[in-house]
Amino acid sequence: MRIRRRSFGDFVKAFFAFLALAVLLVGVPGALATQIGWPLPNGVPSLDWLQQEITVQTFLNILTVVVWLAWAQFTACVLVEMKAALSGVGVPGRVPGAGPSQLLARQLVAALLLVGATAASFAPGLSQLGQSYDANQKPTVAAAQQTPGGLFAQQQEQAADTASALAEQASHAASHAEAGGSTAKQGDTKYYRIQPPEGRHHDSLWEIADRHLGDGRRYKEIFELNKDRVQPDGSKLSEASLIRPGWIMEMPGDARGGDLVEMPDEAPNVSPDVQQQISDYAQSGDHAQGGGGAGAQGGGHEHAGGAGGGASQVSLPEPRPAGDTGHQQATSVDAESDSSFGLPEALLVAPLLAAGLLGALGRRRRQALWQSAFGAVGGRRGMEPPTPSGDAQDVQDALLVGADPEGVRLLDRSLRGLAASLAEESRALPVVYAAWLSNGDLHLQLAQPAGKPPAPWQQGQDQTFWMLARTDAERYEDTDTAAPYPGLVSLGTMDDSRLLLNLEAVPGIVSLSGREADRAAVFASVAAELATNGWSDRMTITLVGFGEDLTPLAPNRIRHLEDIEALVETMEAETRQRRGALGAAGHDSVLTGRTGPAQHTRWAPHLVLLAAQPSAEDAVKLAELAADAGRLGIGYLVGTETGDLPGAAWEMEITGQGKLLAPLLGLELDAQLLPAAQQRAVVELFTDADPERETNGPVTTPPFLVDISEHGRPAVYARLVGPYEIIGLDTPDGERSALLHEALALLLLHREGVHPRVLASALWPRGVTDDVRDALLDRLRVWLGADPDGTPRLGRDATGRLTLAKSVVSDLDVLRSLYHEATQGKGVDSRAVRGRLLTDALVLVRGPLLADRPEGRYRWLTHEIVDAQLPLLVADTGLALCEFHMEKNRAEKAIEALNAALRTAPADERLWHELLRATHATGDTSQLTALATDLIGRSGARGLPPRTEALLDELLPTWRDAIAAVG
């Protein structure tokens, strides 16, 4: 870890702090003892003593007692602060009634120890929460209010609740060990290799025990077998909650499961390197355990029987969705066993960034789709966005797997709900330096105490932490309140707690040192999340020295400046303007301007990301600008090669191993990164979806066309447009039926192929193990069956993605094919064929997509644009059939076709316009007036669109008077 070099000033401060402590702790009592003496009476006071005259000596004695009490309180504060500083555990305890006194003691102790190696362990900063809360701690309000010691005590109580069950299991294990000796010496010894994370799912000893031992509570046996043994990466297992991908776990003899390895030479699917690692690990068992498996199992028994020890270091994980744990499929323990390729890890472990990018990409694609439908010139671009390939396809799949839109929604609602509650109480927003997300709970770290938080928020470990439990956050609803902290951005994770730094609130510059490529990955991640996050409104992001290609992510937010000179000139002007505006409005900071009637029109943050190190002169200018930036809603993140930057309030360093270090804040994070390759792929996705992008002509061919002739009857036909029905397959029995139907629907909507991880993430948003997912795929493969030539109807393409055979068809595929054939195929040259095809297509429309889907399932549809594609396709079909009938002046038939389309696309303005024209063609003025009245009722307070009003003025000039007369 990089430690900031101590300056001469630090040593001077430490010297004076030592002198001050010596005077206060030693000099004060010494002076009192030698100069004043004993201030209290030597005997028991009598009534006569109370009637004596009060002299100057009496006042001196009373004052001496007060000074002695103050000295004792200050000494206690120093002892408490020194203990916390030297131990490096948690936050110092509070001495009753010693607010200013303890603050002085803390500052003196910090100054004295600043020159030592333990400074980072006691500096009050962002690390407090991350060090105090176990990553697996249950999200309870009471837990968040306790000190770290209290948390472990609570976990001890929880462990005691299951002590009898654990003791029984450990006793059984100990008996087994005594009978058979060390498991390491038996032929049935099994090993498990910790799997890499998949999206938001991480391996844990509890889940490993649940899968392979039948009871998650037996995780203690696995822990005791492997405690303190050297792992392949050189580290050791010391806490049951801290395991790493690639580690090897020796398993109890009764462990079962396809992903266990009995002996290295009996594991043909395991790479030679892994075999060697397992062999080396097996040989280290007796030495590490001090006597083999019997001792290990016995230790587990003894350990489980008590309330302390490792049991206080881990809490039970949340229950996972039900899965097929009975079916175990043999898989390799290699990290790449999932498929023939992997997905970008950087996006899989960045749920907030992935959710923001995925949401912004969906909006961009919808915009292109609507623009193509309503305003395209020179032909339609097609109903489908371009299908990505290569790195762009992998990145899109990684976004689908890693995204946590529910987490973004809860974060946004929680912050806006807090702002609304404070506004109701006429309280200002507190300055928030950072936020921690831990197991769904939200912790805000305030710059200074701000009183009691509004319900349902609770005070955290001290007065500078406000905490909201996930269960309380889920009760919040959308509120019309400005985003209070739009400058929050993810930096990384520490013990599974995610840190978001509020860039606009930092009192100065945040500097980032490290290699240029590593810094660029951090800057790209910060810029991409700020540009697309879901917890902000308006924002300006200025990129200097990098990121010109990131503009397509959010053209309205991101701007690029070429050099620092242009940045300084721009920020000087904006700083002056913001200072003047705040003064004129009577606000002391942008936070007080984010409430009240002007909350949605002012005080948007301006965040500056400067990747290149500024010169000494420019650095001084930036430091002057940043001195007052936190109050003005301006934040600066500046890259530096050396780590020494004038005006840097917080210094961070990114290492080549992906660690983000801030020693003086006590932070060591697994950094959130967006490497160059993934950055290019993300930009490619957004560029291809740009509605203004020039194309080489209209793209009108659907991605999958079916044979619509009598000879093209499919083997399996699924009706998705309306209620979900499947023809050609028997309904599966059991609880897996709903999952199989949902998996088939996802595959039918993605004929280009679906990554297995994407499928698993869609069906189990909270994560699932590989064996459960593979078991479902096996069932799906058996259910779909094979074609007459023996080809399975569920297969994989060259990239390993799941695909369906052409014999498996949906009504949406048929609808697209009928419309394409009517407008681009045989229907172009044959009017009769065109009319028949369009009529057949419209008959297929029975309602919205998957109209009867169960509540709580098919949530992956929020990431799709099919909900926008289907209404446009139905509207296009209705318009084409209307035109077909109007060519022969069959207005009634045209009205019938338009009304059928409007049942699925009621908001399509084009359909209403053609319905007005067709109704006018009938010559029935009363019917036209009734239609106009219906349109006005549907438009609500917004009123009719201008083009609709203009059309009514043309077709029915007296429509306003007629509607007024009707009432």
PEDA-V371135 format. One record per backbone hydrogen bond with DSSP energy under -1.0 kcal/mol. CO is the residue of the C=O (numbers start at 1). NH is the residue of the N-H. If there is no record, write none. Layout:
co->CO nh->NH
co->CO nh->NH
This chain:
co->7 nh->11
co->8 nh->12
co->9 nh->13
co->10 nh->14
co->11 nh->15
co->12 nh->16
co->13 nh->17
co->14 nh->18
co->15 nh->19
co->16 nh->20
co->17 nh->21
co->18 nh->22
co->19 nh->23
co->20 nh->24
co->21 nh->25
co->22 nh->26
co->22 nh->27
co->23 nh->28
co->26 nh->30
co->27 nh->31
co->28 nh->32
co->29 nh->33
co->30 nh->34
co->31 nh->35
co->32 nh->36
co->32 nh->37
co->46 nh->50
co->55 nh->59
co->56 nh->60
co->57 nh->61
co->58 nh->62
co->59 nh->63
co->60 nh->64
co->61 nh->65
co->62 nh->66
co->63 nh->67
co->64 nh->68
co->65 nh->69
co->66 nh->70
co->67 nh->71
co->68 nh->72
co->69 nh->73
co->70 nh->74
co->71 nh->75
co->72 nh->76
co->73 nh->77
co->74 nh->78
co->75 nh->79
co->76 nh->80
co->77 nh->81
co->78 nh->82
co->79 nh->83
co->80 nh->84
co->81 nh->85
co->82 nh->86
co->83 nh->87
co->84 nh->88
co->95 nh->98
co->98 nh->102
co->99 nh->103
co->100 nh->104
co->101 nh->105
co->102 nh->106
co->103 nh->107
co->104 nh->108
co->105 nh->109
co->106 nh->110
co->107 nh->111
co->108 nh->112
co->109 nh->113
co->113 nh->116
co->119 nh->122
co->119 nh->123
co->125 nh->128
co->127 nh->131
co->128 nh->132
co->129 nh->133
co->134 nh->137
co->138 nh->140
co->140 nh->144
co->143 nh->146
co->147 nh->151
co->148 nh->152
co->149 nh->153
co->150 nh->154
co->151 nh->155
co->152 nh->156
co->153 nh->157
co->154 nh->158
co->155 nh->159
co->156 nh->160
co->157 nh->161
co->160 nh->163
co->162 nh->166
co->163 nh->167
co->164 nh->168
co->165 nh->169
co->166 nh->170
co->167 nh->171
co->168 nh->172
co->169 nh->173
co->170 nh->174
co->171 nh->175
co->172 nh->176
co->173 nh->177
co->174 nh->178
co->175 nh->179
co->176 nh->180
co->177 nh->181
co->182 nh->185
co->186 nh->189
co->190 nh->251
co->191 nh->261
co->192 nh->249
co->194 nh->246
co->198 nh->201
co->201 nh->198
co->204 nh->208
co->205 nh->209
co->206 nh->210
co->207 nh->211
co->208 nh->212
co->209 nh->213
co->209 nh->215
co->212 nh->256
co->215 nh->218
co->216 nh->219
co->218 nh->221
co->218 nh->222
co->219 nh->223
co->220 nh->224
co->221 nh->225
co->222 nh->226
co->223 nh->227
co->226 nh->229
co->231 nh->234
co->235 nh->231
co->237 nh->228
co->239 nh->242
co->244 nh->247
co->247 nh->194
co->249 nh->192
co->252 nh->255
co->257 nh->260
co->261 nh->191
co->263 nh->266
co->264 nh->267
co->267 nh->270
co->271 nh->275
co->272 nh->276
co->273 nh->277
co->274 nh->278
co->275 nh->279
co->276 nh->280
co->277 nh->281
co->278 nh->282
co->279 nh->283
co->282 nh->285
co->284 nh->288
co->285 nh->289
co->286 nh->290
co->286 nh->291
co->292 nh->296
co->293 nh->297
co->294 nh->298
co->295 nh->299
co->296 nh->300
co->297 nh->301
co->298 nh->302
co->299 nh->303
co->300 nh->304
co->301 nh->305
co->308 nh->311
co->309 nh->312
co->310 nh->313
co->323 nh->325
co->334 nh->337
co->344 nh->348
co->345 nh->349
co->350 nh->354
co->351 nh->355
co->351 nh->404
co->352 nh->356
co->353 nh->357
co->354 nh->358
co->355 nh->359
co->356 nh->360
co->357 nh->361
co->358 nh->362
co->359 nh->363
co->360 nh->364
co->361 nh->365
co->362 nh->366
co->363 nh->367
co->364 nh->368
co->365 nh->369
co->366 nh->370
co->367 nh->371
co->368 nh->372
co->369 nh->373
co->370 nh->374
co->371 nh->375
co->389 nh->392
co->390 nh->394
co->391 nh->395
co->392 nh->396
co->393 nh->397
co->394 nh->398
co->395 nh->399
co->396 nh->400
co->397 nh->401
co->398 nh->402
co->399 nh->403
co->404 nh->408
co->405 nh->409
co->406 nh->410
co->407 nh->411
co->408 nh->412
co->409 nh->413
co->410 nh->414
co->411 nh->415
co->412 nh->416
co->413 nh->417
co->414 nh->418
co->415 nh->419
co->416 nh->420
co->417 nh->421
co->418 nh->422
co->419 nh->423
co->420 nh->424
co->421 nh->425
co->422 nh->427
co->423 nh->426
co->431 nh->447
co->433 nh->502
co->434 nh->445
co->435 nh->500
co->436 nh->443
co->437 nh->498
co->438 nh->441
co->441 nh->438
co->442 nh->468
co->443 nh->436
co->444 nh->466
co->445 nh->433
co->445 nh->434
co->454 nh->457
co->458 nh->467
co->462 nh->465
co->464 nh->446
co->465 nh->460
co->466 nh->444
co->467 nh->458
co->468 nh->442
co->469 nh->473
co->470 nh->474
co->472 nh->475
co->473 nh->476
co->479 nh->481
co->485 nh->488
co->487 nh->503
co->489 nh->501
co->491 nh->672
co->492 nh->499
co->493 nh->670
co->494 nh->497
co->497 nh->494
co->498 nh->437
co->499 nh->491
co->500 nh->435
co->501 nh->489
co->501 nh->503
co->502 nh->505
co->506 nh->508
co->509 nh->649
co->509 nh->650
co->510 nh->638
co->511 nh->652
co->512 nh->640
co->513 nh->654
co->515 nh->519
co->516 nh->520
co->517 nh->521
co->518 nh->522
co->519 nh->523
co->520 nh->524
co->521 nh->525
co->521 nh->674
co->522 nh->526
co->523 nh->527
co->524 nh->528
co->525 nh->529
co->526 nh->530
co->527 nh->531
co->528 nh->532
co->529 nh->533
co->540 nh->607
co->541 nh->559
co->542 nh->609
co->543 nh->561
co->544 nh->611
co->547 nh->550
co->550 nh->553
co->551 nh->554
co->554 nh->557
co->554 nh->558
co->557 nh->541
co->559 nh->543
co->561 nh->545
co->563 nh->567
co->564 nh->568
co->565 nh->569
co->566 nh->570
co->567 nh->571
co->568 nh->572
co->569 nh->573
co->570 nh->574
co->571 nh->575
co->572 nh->576
co->573 nh->577
co->574 nh->578
co->575 nh->579
co->576 nh->580
co->577 nh->581
co->578 nh->582
co->579 nh->583
co->580 nh->584
co->581 nh->585
co->582 nh->587
co->591 nh->594
co->596 nh->599
co->598 nh->601
co->605 nh->540
co->606 nh->635
co->607 nh->542
co->608 nh->637
co->609 nh->544
co->610 nh->639
co->615 nh->619
co->616 nh->620
co->617 nh->621
co->618 nh->622
co->619 nh->623
co->620 nh->624
co->621 nh->625
co->622 nh->626
co->626 nh->629
co->629 nh->634
co->631 nh->590
co->633 nh->606
co->635 nh->608
co->636 nh->510
co->637 nh->610
co->638 nh->512
co->645 nh->648
co->647 nh->509
co->650 nh->511
co->652 nh->513
co->653 nh->661
co->655 nh->658
co->658 nh->671
co->659 nh->655
co->660 nh->669
co->661 nh->653
co->662 nh->665
co->662 nh->667
co->663 nh->666
co->665 nh->127
co->667 nh->662
co->669 nh->660
co->670 nh->493
co->675 nh->679
co->676 nh->680
co->677 nh->681
co->678 nh->682
co->679 nh->683
co->680 nh->684
co->681 nh->685
co->682 nh->686
co->683 nh->687
co->684 nh->688
co->685 nh->689
co->687 nh->690
co->690 nh->693
co->709 nh->712
co->716 nh->809
co->717 nh->727
co->718 nh->811
co->719 nh->725
co->720 nh->722
co->720 nh->850
co->722 nh->851
co->725 nh->719
co->727 nh->717
co->734 nh->737
co->736 nh->740
co->737 nh->741
co->738 nh->742
co->739 nh->743
co->740 nh->744
co->741 nh->745
co->742 nh->746
co->743 nh->747
co->744 nh->748
co->745 nh->749
co->750 nh->753
co->754 nh->802
co->755 nh->759
co->756 nh->760
co->757 nh->761
co->758 nh->762
co->759 nh->763
co->760 nh->764
co->764 nh->767
co->769 nh->773
co->770 nh->774
co->771 nh->775
co->772 nh->776
co->773 nh->777
co->774 nh->778
co->775 nh->779
co->776 nh->780
co->777 nh->781
co->778 nh->782
co->779 nh->783
co->780 nh->784
co->781 nh->785
co->785 nh->793
co->787 nh->790
co->791 nh->787
co->793 nh->805
co->795 nh->803
co->797 nh->800
co->801 nh->797
co->802 nh->754
co->803 nh->795
co->805 nh->808
co->807 nh->715
co->807 nh->716
co->809 nh->718
co->810 nh->814
co->811 nh->815
co->812 nh->816
co->813 nh->817
co->814 nh->818
co->815 nh->819
co->816 nh->820
co->817 nh->821
co->818 nh->822
co->819 nh->823
co->820 nh->824
co->821 nh->827
co->825 nh->828
co->830 nh->834
co->831 nh->835
co->832 nh->836
co->833 nh->837
co->834 nh->838
co->835 nh->839
co->836 nh->840
co->837 nh->841
co->838 nh->842
co->839 nh->843
co->848 nh->722
co->850 nh->853
co->854 nh->857
co->858 nh->861
co->859 nh->862
co->860 nh->863
co->861 nh->864
co->865 nh->868
co->865 nh->869
co->866 nh->870
co->868 nh->872
co->869 nh->873
co->870 nh->874
co->871 nh->875
co->872 nh->876
co->873 nh->877
co->874 nh->878
co->875 nh->879
co->876 nh->880
co->877 nh->881
co->878 nh->882
co->879 nh->883
co->880 nh->884
co->881 nh->885
co->882 nh->886
co->883 nh->887
co->885 nh->888
co->885 nh->890
co->886 nh->889
co->889 nh->891
co->890 nh->894
co->891 nh->895
co->892 nh->896
co->893 nh->897
co->894 nh->898
co->895 nh->899
co->896 nh->900
co->897 nh->901
co->898 nh->902
co->901 nh->904
co->901 nh->905
co->905 nh->908
co->908 nh->912
co->909 nh->913
co->910 nh->914
co->911 nh->915
co->912 nh->916
co->913 nh->917
co->914 nh->918
co->915 nh->919
co->916 nh->920
co->917 nh->921
co->920 nh->923
co->923 nh->925
co->924 nh->928
co->925 nh->929
co->926 nh->930
co->927 nh->931
co->928 nh->932
co->929 nh->933
co->930 nh->934
co->931 nh->935
co->932 nh->936
co->933 nh->937
co->934 nh->938
co->935 nh->939
co->936 nh->940
co->940 nh->943
co->945 nh->949
co->946 nh->950
co->947 nh->951
co->948 nh->952
co->949 nh->953
co->950 nh->954
co->951 nh->955
co->952 nh->956
co->956 nh->959
co->958 nh->962
co->959 nh->963
co->960 nh->964
co->961 nh->965
co->962 nh->966
co->963 nh->967
